Amino acid sequence: MGRYTKKLKQSIVSQMMPPKNKSISQLAVETGIKETTLYKWEKEALFQASFIPAASQNTKSEIPRVTFHYRET
């Protein structure tokens, strides 16, 4: 089991994503967690998000599209 709880990890990762878009360095200072750990969490979150189909506004017979969300630095 990891050193950080799943709830804490999710909370911090959500701050990296829109609408907050906090930088990894800022979060490292605020939380005391190493930047390398935060980059790993971000990478994992983006990988997991890449496999979640976005809601399609088209017909049901159409294959759902996958949406990627990238953080601007």
C-alpha positions as CSV (number, residue, x, y, z in Angstrom):
1,M,0.0,0.0,0.0
2,G,1.2,3.5,-0.8
3,R,2.2,6.2,1.5
4,Y,-0.6,8.5,0.4
5,T,-4.3,7.8,0.6
6,K,-6.3,7.4,-2.6
7,K,-8.5,10.3,-1.4
8,L,-5.5,12.7,-1.0
9,K,-4.1,11.6,-4.3
10,Q,-7.4,12.2,-6.1
11,S,-7.7,15.6,-4.4
12,I,-4.2,16.7,-5.5
13,V,-4.6,15.4,-9.1
14,S,-7.9,17.2,-9.4
15,Q,-6.0,20.5,-8.7
16,M,-3.7,19.8,-11.6
17,M,-6.6,19.5,-14.0
18,P,-9.0,22.2,-15.3
19,P,-10.4,24.5,-14.1
20,K,-7.7,24.9,-11.4
21,N,-4.6,24.0,-13.5
22,K,-2.2,24.3,-10.7
23,S,1.4,23.7,-11.6
24,I,3.3,20.6,-10.3
25,S,5.9,22.9,-8.7
26,Q,3.2,24.9,-6.9
27,L,1.5,21.7,-5.6
28,A,4.9,20.3,-4.5
29,V,5.5,23.4,-2.4
30,E,1.9,23.5,-1.0
31,T,1.8,19.7,-0.2
32,G,5.4,18.8,0.6
33,I,5.1,15.9,-2.0
34,K,8.1,15.5,-4.4
35,E,7.6,16.8,-7.9
36,T,8.5,13.4,-9.3
37,T,5.6,11.8,-7.4
38,L,3.2,14.4,-8.6
39,Y,4.3,13.9,-12.2
40,K,3.8,10.2,-11.9
41,W,0.3,10.8,-10.5
42,E,-0.5,13.2,-13.4
43,K,0.8,10.7,-15.9
44,E,-1.4,7.9,-14.4
45,A,-4.5,10.1,-14.4
46,L,-4.0,11.1,-18.0
47,F,-3.5,7.5,-19.0
48,Q,-6.7,6.4,-17.2
49,A,-8.6,9.3,-18.7
50,S,-7.5,8.4,-22.2
51,F,-9.6,5.2,-21.9
52,I,-12.8,6.7,-20.7
53,P,-15.1,7.4,-23.7
54,A,-16.6,10.9,-23.9
55,A,-20.3,11.2,-24.2
56,S,-21.3,11.2,-27.8
57,Q,-24.0,13.5,-29.0
58,N,-24.5,11.3,-32.1
59,T,-26.4,8.1,-32.7
60,K,-26.0,5.1,-30.5
61,S,-24.7,3.0,-33.5
62,E,-21.6,5.3,-33.7
63,I,-18.5,4.2,-31.9
64,P,-17.9,6.5,-28.9
65,R,-15.0,8.9,-29.3
66,V,-12.2,9.1,-26.8
67,T,-11.3,12.6,-25.6
68,F,-7.8,13.5,-24.3
69,H,-7.4,16.4,-22.0
70,Y,-3.9,18.0,-21.9
71,R,-2.7,20.4,-19.3
72,E,-1.2,23.6,-20.5
73,T,2.0,24.6,-18.7
